[in-house]
Amino acid sequence: MSSVAIALVHYPVLDRQGAVITTAITNLDLHDLARTACTYGVRAVYVVHPVLAQRELALRVKTHWVGGSGARRIPTREAAMALLEIVASVDDVYAALGGRSSVDLYATSARGEHRKTTTYADGRSRIASSGRTSLLLFGTGWGLTDDLVAGADVFLDPIAGVSESGYNHLSVRAACAIVLDRLLGRV
């Protein structure tokens, strides 16, 4: 079992003006993050949402694909969707992993202004040698709040494209795939 878990955070995250908000869970995020996590051997995908109705929706999607009619129709999807763990808060993620002191917390941001960053090569090496669970936080909306990012043990370099316009706003699905490939993929 991998020593890496990811958390898809819907609260607390930012809107485009920098206000703290809660975003909605999307079916596409659940499928794509689960499939990406399964591809790279991640042990769990924690979907963090404070609203019970949203957590129930995510659980219904998971149940459809894990043991439900979706699993019978597309059996390969079951292994990926089984990685989903639906929780109310980031603290619940820490608790599931043995407490905050039991994990190395990784964060990244397209904004990249939070602190000195770590290269992906160094992050890869740290994950391989630490012997602890590495938890990668991914924010929805316009990204993770400064408080969450400030609590990270490792702040990874922002993903930078080649656009001369300065545009840098990947979907969380794309960002997660890139980060996992850089940290866990074959070199």
C-alpha positions in Angstrom: 0.0 0.0 0.0 1.3 3.4 -0.9 2.4 5.9 1.7 0.6 8.7 -0.2 -2.9 9.9 0.3 -4.6 12.9 -1.3 -7.4 15.3 -0.1 -9.7 17.1 -2.4 -10.7 20.2 -0.3 -14.0 21.9 -0.9 -13.8 24.0 2.3 -11.9 26.1 3.2 -11.0 27.3 -0.2 -10.9 30.7 -2.0 -13.1 32.4 -4.6 -11.6 34.6 -7.3 -11.7 37.7 -4.9 -9.9 35.8 -2.2 -12.9 35.2 0.1 -13.2 31.9 1.9 -16.0 29.8 0.4 -17.3 26.2 0.1 -17.4 24.7 -3.4 -19.7 22.0 -4.7 -18.6 18.4 -5.2 -18.6 17.4 -8.9 -19.0 13.9 -10.3 -16.2 14.5 -12.7 -13.7 15.4 -9.9 -14.6 12.2 -8.0 -14.0 10.0 -11.0 -10.9 11.7 -12.4 -9.1 12.0 -9.0 -10.0 8.4 -8.1 -8.8 7.1 -11.4 -5.6 9.1 -11.3 -4.9 8.1 -7.7 -5.4 4.4 -8.6 -3.1 4.7 -11.5 -0.3 6.1 -9.3 -0.9 3.7 -6.3 -2.3 6.3 -3.9 -3.8 4.7 -0.8 -6.9 7.0 -0.4 -8.6 10.0 -1.9 -10.3 12.1 0.9 -13.1 14.2 -0.4 -13.5 17.0 2.2 -16.9 18.8 2.4 -18.7 20.2 5.5 -22.2 20.0 4.1 -23.9 16.6 4.8 -26.0 16.7 1.6 -22.8 17.0 -0.5 -21.1 14.2 1.4 -24.2 12.0 0.9 -24.1 12.8 -2.9 -20.5 11.7 -3.1 -21.2 8.6 -1.1 -24.1 7.7 -3.5 -21.7 8.1 -6.5 -19.1 5.9 -4.7 -21.7 3.2 -3.8 -22.9 3.1 -7.5 -19.4 2.2 -8.6 -18.3 0.1 -5.6 -20.6 -2.9 -5.5 -23.5 -1.3 -7.4 -24.6 -1.5 -10.9 -21.7 0.7 -12.1 -19.3 -1.9 -10.8 -21.0 -4.6 -12.8 -21.0 -2.5 -15.9 -17.4 -1.2 -15.7 -15.6 -3.5 -13.2 -12.3 -1.7 -13.6 -13.8 1.5 -12.2 -14.6 -0.1 -8.9 -11.0 -0.3 -7.7 -10.5 3.4 -8.4 -13.8 4.5 -6.8 -13.1 2.4 -3.7 -10.3 4.8 -2.9 -12.8 7.6 -2.1 -13.2 8.5 1.5 -15.9 11.1 2.2 -15.2 13.3 5.2 -16.4 16.6 6.7 -13.1 18.4 7.4 -9.4 18.3 6.9 -9.1 17.4 10.6 -11.1 14.3 9.8 -8.5 13.4 7.2 -5.7 13.8 9.8 -7.6 11.6 12.2 -8.1 8.9 9.6 -4.3 8.9 9.0 -3.3 8.8 12.7 -3.3 12.5 13.5 -1.6 15.6 12.1 1.7 14.7 13.6 1.7 11.3 11.8 1.7 12.8 8.3 3.9 14.9 6.1 1.6 17.5 4.6 2.3 18.7 1.1 0.6 21.7 -0.6 1.0 23.6 -3.8 -0.6 26.6 -5.4 -0.7 28.3 -8.7 -0.2 31.6 -6.8 3.1 30.3 -5.4 3.7 33.2 -3.1 3.4 31.5 0.3 6.9 30.4 1.2 10.1 28.8 -0.1 9.1 25.9 -2.4 10.5 22.5 -2.8 11.2 20.9 -6.2 9.3 17.8 -7.3 12.6 15.9 -7.4 13.1 16.7 -3.7 9.5 15.9 -2.9 9.8 12.6 -4.7 12.9 11.8 -2.6 11.3 12.8 0.6 8.2 10.6 0.0 10.4 7.7 -0.9 12.6 8.0 2.2 10.3 9.3 5.0 8.5 6.2 6.1 5.5 8.4 7.0 2.3 9.0 5.2 2.5 11.9 2.7 -0.8 13.8 2.4 -1.2 16.0 -0.7 -3.8 18.7 -0.4 -5.6 19.9 -3.5 -8.0 22.9 -3.4 -11.1 23.5 -5.5 -12.3 26.9 -6.4 -9.4 29.3 -6.6 -7.2 27.2 -4.3 -6.5 26.4 -0.7 -6.7 29.1 2.0 -3.5 30.6 3.3 -4.1 28.9 6.7 -4.1 25.5 5.2 -1.1 26.2 3.0 0.8 27.7 5.9 0.5 24.5 7.9 2.1 22.4 5.2 5.4 20.7 5.9 6.4 20.8 2.2 5.3 23.4 -0.3 5.8 22.2 -3.8 6.8 24.4 -6.7 3.8 25.7 -8.6 2.9 24.1 -11.9 4.0 26.5 -14.6 2.9 26.3 -18.2 4.4 28.0 -21.1 1.7 30.5 -21.8 3.2 33.9 -22.5 -0.1 35.4 -21.3 0.7 34.4 -17.7 -2.5 32.3 -17.6 -2.2 29.6 -15.0 -5.5 28.2 -13.8 -5.6 24.4 -14.3 -8.5 22.3 -13.2 -7.9 20.5 -9.9 -8.1 17.2 -11.9 -5.2 18.3 -14.2 -3.1 19.7 -11.4 -3.5 16.5 -9.4 -2.5 14.3 -12.3 0.6 16.4 -13.0 1.7 16.5 -9.3 1.2 12.7 -8.9 3.1 12.0 -12.1 6.0 14.3 -11.0 6.1 12.7 -7.5 5.2 9.1 -8.1 5.5 8.4 -11.8 8.3 6.6 -13.6 11.2 8.9 -14.4 
